[in-house]
Amino acid sequence: MSHICISRHHTMDREHVRSMTQELGEKLKSKFGGDYRWEGDMVHYKYSGVDAKVSFDESHLEVNVKLGLLMSALKGMIEAEVNKYLDEHVS
């Protein structure tokens, strides 16, 4: 099993971070399938071979992704896409 962990500092208000995180969950669901759910201030996304969690507080956002055996071959591409999304949406 492969693991991706990305942490970013942010200066956004809680509502903005929550909205951005919701949008990310919806994008993942529409693009890849699977499903997501809220658990407090964390979105948990599951899809075959992917178990991802995006959590945040007042100043940090953290993305943790566990990849199954087959998906681990795509780790570099997935990590690059997550970083690109964060670069575009986190300030």
Buried (B, 14 or more C-beta within 10 A) or exposed (E): EBEBEBEBEBEBEEEBBBEBBBEBBEEBBEEEEBEBEEEEBBBBBBBEBBBBBBBBEEEEBBBBBBBEEEBBEBBEEBBEEBBEBBEEBBE
